[in-house]
Amino acid sequence: MPDVIEPALSARAKCRGCGGSIAKGELRFGEALPNPFGEGDATYWFHLACAVCMRPEKFGPALEAHAFPLPDADWMKRAVEVGVAHRRLPRLTRVERAPSGRATCRSCREVIEKGAFRIALQMFEDGRFTPIGTIHVECSQAYFGTKDILDRMQKLTPSLTDADATELVRLLDVEKPAAPKDEESEKPPEGQDGAGP
């Protein structure tokens, strides 16, 4: 079964990306993946915005093959291109305020202060998303390779206010560098000096 964009037939499906319900009649993206529990394929449903942002390499072909125009089609096409070009960008799940000062940024490895905006990340493996930590908004350029992410944050976190968006724009203008790599992690494996045969 191919990937598909179609109206939801009921309100029973939950979005694989954000976990929220998909309303009856709402356009949704169905990704066909091998069924882990039997033969054939299983379909995993997503809100369109979640699919665009979190599964761009799969959503792009479905968007091109879709028979009639979709709302926000220009934004979707551009967001797919940016998501495919920046391999870490589909990890962006949402933006949120840090509930404590205990989390460490995956990029700069500094503590994310309580109440500060942070970006939650997740990885898609074996048909499911797994949380992998958070980064400072200021670390977007270093981590994703782009800081052109305000539209994604707003689509994936619809509760953001205009004041929140203004603060996020200010934070995106501050570029924190990634933490330096450990010298040990940059050494070639034992027995390989990197010089070639």
Helices and strands as residue ranges (DSSP letters): E 4-7, E 27-34, E 41-47, H 48-54, H 56-65, H 73-85, G 89-91, E 92-97, E 117-125, E 128-136, G 137-139, H 140-144, H 150-156, H 162-172, H 183-186
